[in-house]
Amino acid sequence: MVVCAAIVLGSGSPPTGQVLWLSNNSGTFKNMVCILSQQVTYSTCSVKFTPAAVGSVALTGGYLGSTKYAQSNGTSSSLTVTPYAAKTSLSCTPKSAVVGSSSVITCHARVAGFGFPTGIVSWSQSGKGSVSLSSTTCALKLGACSLTLMGTKAGKVYITASYLGDPENQGSSKTATLTIRT
């Protein structure tokens, strides 16, 4: 969300009235019309705008006029909307397993971002131990996905869930530590 302000100048007393706001791209204003507040030599008002998509948005405030002042259109202000800085969280349970046993560890990745992030989470491992992964990727559903794994070599294993991003959300990653025992 951004706050957009309009300043309306007049000759003599500060203008009264309202400003109508428009955009050329997807998004919503909390209120499309704001009422001018008079200052010493000018009047001002502001609105809140929430973009709905990544890209460039032109916002325009148009003064609707009064008995003393005619209508006038404001200069468009260009707003660049970038992808949201999504945050990935990762939880694995249990945190340890025995090499070669049938016990399974489930790792659950959740991505918080703009709306419900979509796309793919890529899984990787490092460390002195190792595990077999049920898959190297999973597709997000309602911002979350999971996989299972089993211990194949004793030692610490670092499991990383890397969210690859979507048109509205930046990629991000998170690592969890597991212990594979003999």
Beta strands, then each sheet from edge to edge (+ up, - down):
strand 1: 2-9
strand 2: 18-23
strand 3: 27-29
strand 4: 33-35
strand 5: 37-38
strand 6: 42-51
strand 7: 55-63
strand 8: 72-73
strand 9: 77-81
strand 10: 87-93
strand 11: 96-98
strand 12: 105-112
strand 13: 120-126
strand 14: 130-133
strand 15: 137-139
strand 16: 144-153
strand 17: 155-163
strand 18: 172-181
sheet 1: 1+ 6- 3+
sheet 2: 1+ 6- 5+
sheet 3: 4+ 2- 7+ 8-
sheet 4: 4+ 2- 7+ 9-
sheet 5: 10+ 12- 16+ 14-
sheet 6: 11+ 18+ 17- 13+ 15-
end
